[in-house]
Amino acid sequence: MNAALYDYRMIWRAAAAQREPGGVRAVCAIAGVVVACGLIVAILGDLQALQALRFIIAAAFMALAFIWTFLFVPGSIRMNSPINAWLLPRQRRRLRQMTAAYWFVATLGIAYGLGNWHVLPLVAFATLGMALLMAGNKYVPYLMMLGGNGPWLVQVMLPPAWAAPMTGNAALWTLDVLLLPAAVWGLRWLYPAGGDAYFGRRDDQLKRVNQFALRTQDKQPTAQGMVGQGNLSFYRVALRCDRRRADPATMLMHALGPTAHWTAWIGAIAVMLLIAVGANVALGRWQGAAVQAFVGQIAIVAPGALALIVLFSTAQYGQQLRRTRGEQALLRLTPLAGDAALLNQRLATRMLRQALSIWVLLTVAIAAVVLPFATGPDALLRQLVLCCVAGQAAMMGLLSDYASERGGWNPALALRAAAYVAAQALVAMGLANVTGTTVWPWLIAISPAICAVQLRLDWKRMLAAPPAFPAGRMA
């Protein structure tokens, strides 16, 4: 038993060691934000004490699933190499044992926290699918899209006589029975024993793992897919125009690469608007109790999921500042960098203007997506609150002393953001009780006010710091 625990501990350390320290901190910080969001929902929601406790448990296990999926799985895939199979003969068995135990515990914890055991197969397949996705399986995204939209497609595409048995208890029992063979197949795919097929797929698999995994500083993200290539085309046009202008403030943003440029959001916003148009058309054509039930489910899940887009809308700035140190150093050697004394002011101005604009555009696009599924004005108001609170938290990691290694997002700042949001929720609840209103209007008023104050303080701190380029040069 002690030997097994020692193996588990060493494997975990080895998998996590393949991440840059900033990436490990970022994953743990995001997991903390997930737990904090669960606490906030439990506080603000109209839940009984037991329901609130179970929801917090669900959020905690979701954070565990996030850490395991984004931190352990990509590292463990790299560890399961042919050479390691010879040097460490027990490693593959231990990897499969650890992954099976995680999948079992996380599935039960999330399903128990949600308070509905009918979601057990859906949670189990979702956690397994995310692990396979992070391991570089190129077919899983399509299966997850099909499975996530399965109830909707069945209800609207099939006759009621066929749709009822495919979405009833018999279908859930069938999924429960399929869990075990699916888990066995998933473990065999994640950690195969070897063979020609494994050797043939490994290079392509590792390329996809590198795309999803947290990259090291010297590896730049590349545009993938139709949306990514479209964003890159817009970026090239913007770069050519900005080179003709030769504005130092604009060129500072180009030193961070296309990922931190405003054109990177064109595809996402366009897709959300297309989804909004498609949802309006679909709901106009298909009516019925099944469709209304699906709309009700989307109205529950969508607000929080879409607000996460706003929450992470500023994460790329700190990441790119650390990945593009070479480009920043080269830019400092050219006249396009401008006066070094004005570098922080110009960079802060461009970053703040771009981040605020994207915040507004994302809020509008998200509202357009939610509108077809909204059950009334109160639903749109809740979505606006979530976007305001998420945007305020996102802005906390925007302006910083980037010349220092402590600049940008870090676990302490993430905890502080969660504490701010929790305090705002409590204040809004108190004001709502005093005035006899709901908490939503108060949060809409409080969040932007606090955001303005914190941005003012961060602005002064960034302007008083040494020049940001190259980032992280000062310990």
Rosetta blueprint (number, residue, H / E / L):
1 M L
2 N H
3 A H
4 A H
5 L H
6 Y H
7 D H
8 Y H
9 R H
10 M H
11 I H
12 W H
13 R H
14 A H
15 A H
16 A H
17 A H
18 Q L
19 R L
20 E L
21 P H
22 G H
23 G H
24 V H
25 R H
26 A H
27 V H
28 C H
29 A H
30 I H
31 A H
32 G H
33 V H
34 V H
35 V H
36 A H
37 C H
38 G H
39 L H
40 I H
41 V H
42 A H
43 I H
44 L H
45 G L
46 D L
47 L L
48 Q L
49 A H
50 L H
51 Q H
52 A H
53 L H
54 R H
55 F H
56 I H
57 I H
58 A H
59 A H
60 A H
61 F H
62 M H
63 A H
64 L H
65 A H
66 F H
67 I H
68 W H
69 T H
70 F H
71 L H
72 F H
73 V H
74 P H
75 G H
76 S H
77 I H
78 R H
79 M H
80 N L
81 S L
82 P H
83 I H
84 N H
85 A H
86 W H
87 L H
88 L L
89 P L
90 R L
91 Q H
92 R H
93 R H
94 R H
95 L H
96 R H
97 Q H
98 M H
99 T H
100 A H
101 A H
102 Y H
103 W H
104 F H
105 V H
106 A H
107 T H
108 L H
109 G H
110 I H
111 A H
112 Y H
113 G H
114 L H
115 G L
116 N L
117 W H
118 H H
119 V H
120 L H
121 P H
122 L H
123 V H
124 A H
125 F H
126 A H
127 T H
128 L H
129 G H
130 M H
131 A H
132 L H
133 L H
134 M H
135 A L
136 G L
137 N L
138 K L
139 Y L
140 V H
141 P H
142 Y H
143 L H
144 M H
145 M H
146 L H
147 G H
148 G H
149 N L
150 G H
151 P H
152 W H
153 L H
154 V H
155 Q H
156 V H
157 M H
158 L L
159 P L
160 P H
161 A H
162 W H
163 A H
164 A H
165 P H
166 M H
167 T H
168 G L
169 N H
170 A H
171 A H
172 L H
173 W H
174 T H
175 L H
176 D H
177 V H
178 L H
179 L H
180 L H
181 P H
182 A H
183 A H
184 V H
185 W H
186 G H
187 L H
188 R H
189 W H
190 L H
191 Y L
192 P L
193 A L
194 G L
195 G L
196 D H
197 A H
198 Y H
199 F H
200 G H
201 R H
202 R H
203 D H
204 D H
205 Q H
206 L H
207 K H
208 R H
209 V H
210 N H
211 Q H
212 F H
213 A L
214 L L
215 R L
216 T L
217 Q L
218 D L
219 K L
220 Q L
221 P L
222 T L
223 A L
224 Q L
225 G H
226 M H
227 V H
228 G H
229 Q H
230 G H
231 N H
232 L H
233 S H
234 F H
235 Y H
236 R H
237 V H
238 A H
239 L H
240 R H
241 C H
242 D H
243 R H
244 R H
245 R H
246 A L
247 D L
248 P H
249 A H
250 T H
251 M H
252 L H
253 M H
254 H H
255 A L
256 L L
257 G L
258 P H
259 T H
260 A H
261 H L
262 W H
263 T H
264 A H
265 W H
266 I H
267 G H
268 A H
269 I H
270 A H
271 V H
272 M H
273 L H
274 L H
275 I H
276 A H
277 V H
278 G H
279 A H
280 N H
281 V H
282 A H
283 L H
284 G H
285 R H
286 W L
287 Q L
288 G L
289 A H
290 A H
291 V H
292 Q H
293 A H
294 F H
295 V H
296 G H
297 Q H
298 I H
299 A H
300 I H
301 V H
302 A H
303 P H
304 G H
305 A H
306 L H
307 A H
308 L H
309 I H
310 V H
311 L H
312 F L
313 S L
314 T L
315 A H
316 Q H
317 Y H
318 G H
319 Q H
320 Q H
321 L H
322 R H
323 R H
324 T L
325 R H
326 G H
327 E H
328 Q H
329 A H
330 L H
331 L H
332 R H
333 L L
334 T L
335 P H
336 L H
337 A H
338 G L
339 D L
340 A H
341 A H
342 L H
343 L H
344 N H
345 Q H
346 R H
347 L H
348 A H
349 T H
350 R H
351 M H
352 L H
353 R H
354 Q H
355 A H
356 L H
357 S H
358 I H
359 W H
360 V H
361 L H
362 L H
363 T H
364 V H
365 A H
366 I H
367 A H
368 A H
369 V H
370 V H
371 L H
372 P H
373 F H
374 A L
375 T L
376 G L
377 P H
378 D H
379 A H
380 L H
381 L H
382 R H
383 Q H
384 L H
385 V H
386 L H
387 C H
388 C H
389 V H
390 A H
391 G H
392 Q H
393 A H
394 A H
395 M H
396 M L
397 G L
398 L L
399 L L
400 S L
401 D L
402 Y L
403 A L
404 S E
405 E L
406 R L
407 G L
408 G L
409 W L
410 N L
411 P H
412 A H
413 L H
414 A H
415 L H
416 R H
417 A H
418 A H
419 A H
420 Y H
421 V H
422 A H
423 A H
424 Q H
425 A H
426 L H
427 V H
428 A H
429 M H
430 G H
431 L H
432 A H
433 N H
434 V H
435 T H
436 G L
437 T L
438 T L
439 V H
440 W H
441 P H
442 W H
443 L H
444 I H
445 A H
446 I H
447 S H
448 P H
449 A H
450 I H
451 C H
452 A H
453 V H
454 Q H
455 L H
456 R H
457 L H
458 D H
459 W H
460 K H
461 R H
462 M H
463 L H
464 A H
465 A L
466 P L
467 P L
468 A L
469 F L
470 P L
471 A L
472 G L
473 R L
474 M E
475 A L
